[in-house]
Amino acid sequence: MTTQTPRTAARPASLDAVLSCAWDAAELTASDVIAATGLTRSTAIEALDALTTAGLLRELPNARAAGAYRKGRPARRFGLRADAAVLVGVDSGQVHVTATVADLRCTPLGTARTVLGAAHDDPDERRAAVLATVDAALADAGRHRADVLALCAGVPAPVNTRGDSPPHPDGFWDRMNPGLRDALADLAPLVRVENDASLAAIAEGTRGAAVGSRNYVALLAGERLGAGVVVDGRVLHGAHGGVGEMVAFDLVEGVGAAYGLGARAAEWAAEAVARGEVAPDGPLAAAAAAAAPLDGRQVLELAAGGDPDALRVVQRVGAMLGRVVSVLASMFDPERIVVSGAVAAGVHQVVDAARAALPPGLHLPAPALGISPLGADVVVTGAIAEACAAARRHALDLWAERGA
C-alpha cells in the first residue's frame, strides 16, 4: 500500500514507456526505444530528453567518446539515473531488525542491523528501533531520508493490502506490526508493509530458487513456519492477509504446530537426550550438556558431520517437513516449494528426508522441493524488490509533483 496516493499527472504515455525501457536496460538509444515500443523517432527522442531534464535519465558519452565509434553520426546514449533516489527494504523480525538501502537498480548501498532484546514486544520500542535502523542504513549508504523514494517493510504477521494486521488471540500480530504503516509514513512517499513470508516469495521469484516459476511457495523456516504463496504469478493475501499463516498445522498429525525447522530439531534433540535415547558420550549429548538450550543449528551441523543421533533427529524433522509440503501441495498446487531463510543453508539433509517422506498418493504431481540461495537476507531482498516495483509504477507521478 502507499501512504500517499500520487496524483496521476497528465503526460504523454511515451514517457512511461521510455522510462520502463531505461529501467530494464544498462543503456539505450532512440533506436532501442523505437524497437521496444514502436514509438516514432521524434517521439522517442522527445521522451528521452524530457526524462533527462527531469533527472530520471542521464545522457551518456556517445559512441565516439566511448571508443566504439563506427561510420556515421554516433547515436546519443542514455541510462537510468540509478542514484536519483534510493529504495529501502526492512526485515522487522521478532527479535531483530535489518534495513538495507539500495539504488534504483536494487544495488545495495548500505545496511544496518539491530537486535531488539528483551524489549522486542514493546510497540514503542519496536517502532523506534525500525526507524533508527533505517536511519543507520541511510547513514551507511551516505544518503538521507529526503532521498528515499520507496520503502517496504516485512513483519512476522498477516498483513492486508492496507498494511494492517488483524487482531491475534494473544496480541502477537499487533506487537509485530504496531502501526508500522503510519510510523514509516514520513520516511518515503511510497511505503508498504507486508508479511515477511510473502516478501520471501517475491525474493525467490525475482532472484532466488523460483525464478521463472508462476506457481510456487516460499516456506520461511525461522522460529516458526510461514508461507508466501504465489499462484499464476500473483502473491496471494486473502481478506486479512492470512493466506500463508500456518496455524492449520496445529491440527495435522505428525506436525502439531508450525515451529520452524531449526526449532523442531532443537526440541526433538533435547527430548532424545533427556530420554536417554542418544549415546551418552556422543557429540549430541556433549552439545546438549554444553549449551542450554540446545541450538537447532548445532543439531543440523552434527547431522551433516555424520553423527547418528543427530541424523535420527534430522530424519524426523524431514518427515515433518514432508507432511507440511504435502498439505501445501494439495491446497495450492505449486510446481515447487522453496525452503527459505537463514536456516536454509543447513537443511540439505532435512530436505532430502522430506523428499523421501512425500506420500505417493497426492493425486496431483508432487512439487519440486528446493533450498533458497538467498540466506538470511531473503526478506530484505524481497522488500527491496517490492519497493522497486512501487518506484517503477509511481516515479513519474512523484517527479511531476516535485516539479509542480
Disulfide bonds with the S-S distance in Angstrom:
none
